[in-house]
C-alpha cells in the first residue's frame, strides 16, 4: 500500500504596522438601552486611555472613548494610565463589549502587509464545514454553536456530516493565547506550547455527550499528522475562519470494533465563518 504523507507547512510573512495604545481587562460591561454605547469598567493592563479619542481594534474596527472615570479619584479624567481601575463610556457600532475580554486599542487603523490568506469565490455559509474524506466531498453542519470554556481555555467545534451521522470534531487548545493570524496548530500532543496543539477527529458513529471525554469511536491523530490553520479570528464579534487537513488513524475503541480499519485522509477542509459562545 502506498502511503501519502501530508505535510502542513504554511509560510506567511504577515506584519502589522500598528502598536497597541492600551490594553484593558474588562471586569464589567453593559450595553446602554440597546444603543451603540457601553458602560465598561476594568483595569488598564498597559498603555493609556485618553478621553474623546477614537481608537481601533487590531482588525480595524473603530470605537470611541467619551468619558473616563478614575476609581482612584472618583472623578472624570482626561487620561488614565497603566494599572488604573477605570469606568469608561465606550461607543462601538460594529462589535459588542463583553465581560472578561481584553480590549486592545490602536490609535491608527492598522495596515496589513505580506502574503494574504487565500479566500474562496464559493463562500461556505455561516456554521457550515466542507472537506474531502478519502477523496469524497463531505459537507457538515455545526451540531450546536461552538463553545469556548474560559477555565479550560479550549474551543470545541462539532459538525455532523450531511452524508451520514458521522461527526467531525475540531478542538483548539489555549484559545485565549492565540493573538495573531494566520496561526497553525498541529495534532502533536508532545508539544509543550499548548496554543500550537489541536485535535482533529472523524467519529463515524456520531457524537453523544456520554462519549466524552475519552470514550468515543474515532479516527484521530496525536503525532502531528493533522493540523488546523486559523485564518481569521475576531474576538469582539466572536467569529473565526479555519482550514484543516490530516491523516487520521483508528483509536483503540474503533480498532476493537473494526480490527481492519485503515487510515482516513482529510483534505481541503475549511470553515469560512462560524461564531462561538463563551462560558
N, C-alpha and C positions, 0 to 999 in steps of 0.2 A: 504494500500500500504506500502510495506516495503522500508524504505529509507536506502540507504547505504551512510554513511558519509565518505568522503575521507579526510585523514589526510596527509598533506605534511610535514613530519618531517624527515629531512635528516641530519644525523650527519656525519661530516667529521673531522678527525684530519689531517690537511693539512698544512705543515710547509715548509718554505724555509730557507736554510742555507746561504742566501745571504743578503747583505745590499747595498743600492744604494751608489755608489761612487759620483754620481752627478745627478741632475735633471735640465734640461734645457728647457725653454719655447721657442719654435721655432716661430720667427716672420717672417722669410723669408727662403725659401728652393727652390733650383733649381738644377735639375739634369744636369750634365756636359756632353753634347754630347752623350746621350744615354749610358753612361758608368755606372760603379758602384760608381762613385764619385758624391758627392753632395756639393754644396756651401750652407752653412747654417749659419744663424745669429739669435741671440736671447739673452736672459738673463739667467744666471745661477741662478736657484732658491735655490739650496742647494748643498753643497759639492764643489768639484773642478774637473777641467778637465785638464789632462796632455797631452802634445804633444807626438806623436809617441807611443801612448798607445793603447792596444787592450781592448775593453770593450764588455759586453754582455747585451742584453735586459733581462728583467725578465723571458722571455720564453726560454732563452738560445741562441738566435740569436746573432751572432758575428758581430762587426763593429770596425773600426779603426779611430783614430784621427791623421791626418797627418800634420795639420798646425792650429795654433790658433793665431788670430789677436785680440788684445785687443782694444776696442773702445776708451779706456782711453788714451793709448799711441800711437795708430795707427801703432803699430809695432807687429811683431811676438813675442810671449812669450812662455816660456816652460810650464807655469802653469797659469790657470785662476781660480779665486776664486768666492765664492758666491756673488751675486748681480752685477757681472761684465757683461757688454754687450760685446759679442764677435762674431767674424765670424770664422767659422771653415771649414776645408776641411775634410769631413767625407766619408769613404769608406764602403759601405754596399752592399753585394751581395744578401741578402735574404729578404730585406724589403725596402720600399720606404719612404723617409722622406717627410712629408707634413707640410705646413704652419699651425700654430695654435695648433699643437700637443705638447706634452711634452715628451722629450726623457729622459729615466731613465737608466743610465749606471751602470753596476755591473762589478767589477774587475775580479771575478771568475765565471765561468759558474755555474749557480745555480743547486743545487741538491735538489730534492723534496722528502719528506718522508710522511708517514702516509697512510691513506686509499686512494686508487686510484679511480678516477671517472670511472664508468663502460663504457666499449666500446662494440661495436656490430660487430659480424662477417659479417652480411649483411649490409654493409655501404650504407646509402642512398645517391644518387647522390647530387652534389652541387646544392643548391637552391630548394631542394625538402623537403616536410614535410610528415610525416606519423603519424597517430594516430588512436584510436578507438573512434567512436562516438556512444554511446548507444550500445556498443559491436560490431559494424560493423567497419571493417577496412576502413579508408579513406586515400587516397594519395592526395597530393596537390603540385602545382607548384607555385612558387613565382609570384605574379601578375606583379611586377616590382622589380627592385633592391631596397632592404630596404634603407630607408633614415634616417640619423641621423641629426636632426636640432640642431645646436650648441646653438642657442639663447634660444630655449625651453628646451634644454637638454633632448630630447626624441628620442628614436629609435622606428620606426613603421615597422612592418612586416605584409604583407598581402599575403595570399595563397588561390588560387582558387582550390577547390577540383575537382578531375578528374571525380567523380561520378555525379556531378551536377554543377550548377553555384554558389553554396554556397561558402562563403569566411570565412576563419579563420583569425582573427586579433589578433596579439600579440603586446603589447606596453610595452616598458621598460622605466621607469622614471629615471631621474637624471643619465643618462648613463655614463657621464664622471666621476662620483664619484665611480663607481664600479672598484675597484683595484684588488681584489683577487678573485680567483675562486677555488672551486665551490661557487656560490653566489645564494642564494634563495630569490625570490621575491614572494609576495602574493597579491591577489586582494583585499586588505583591505585598503579602502580609508581613514580610520580613523587614519592610521599610519602617524606620523609627519615626520619620516625619509623617504623621498621620494625615495631614492635609494633601498628601500625594497618593493616598490609598483609596480605592473604590471597590465596590462589589458589582459584578455583572453576572446574573444567573437567569437561566431559562428553566422554568418549572412546568414540565409537561402535564402534570396533574392539577395544575392551577394553584391558587393561593387560598389558604384558610388561616384565620388568626391563630388557631390552635397549632399550626405548623411551626410557629416561630418560638424562639429564635434559631434553634439548631435542628429541629425535627421536620425536615422538608425534603422532598424529592427534587433534585435539580441537577442540571449541567452547570458547572461553575469553574472558577479557577482561582488559585492562590499564589501562583508563581510569576505573575506579571505578564501573562499571555493575553490579557484583556485590558482594555483601557477606556476611559471616558475623557472627552475634551469638553470643558466648559467654555463655550464660545462667548456668551454674554451672560452677565449676572447683574440684575438691578435690585438691590436690597430694599430700595424705597418703594418700588412697585411690586416687589416680591415676585419677580419673573426671571426665568433663565432659559437659555438655549444651549443644547448639548449635542455632541456626536459621540458614537461609541462603536466598538467592534471587539472581537476577541475569539480565541479558541477555547472552548469550554469542554470539561471532562465530567463524566457522571460522578456524583458524590457517592459515599458509601451506601446510603439508603437506596439510591437509584440502582446501584450495581447489584444489591441484594434482590431487587425486584426485577431487574433486567440485566442479567450477567453478560449479555453480548452487546450491551450499549456501547457505542463508539463516541467519536468526537463530534462536537457541534461547532460549526463555524458561523459566527455572526459578523456580517459585514454591512457597510453603508448605513449604519444605524444613526438615526437623527430624531431629535425632538426640537422643532423650530421655536416653540413658545409654550411655556407652562408656568403657572403660578403656584405658590405654596402657602401653607399656613404655618404659624409658629405657636409652640406651646412650651 
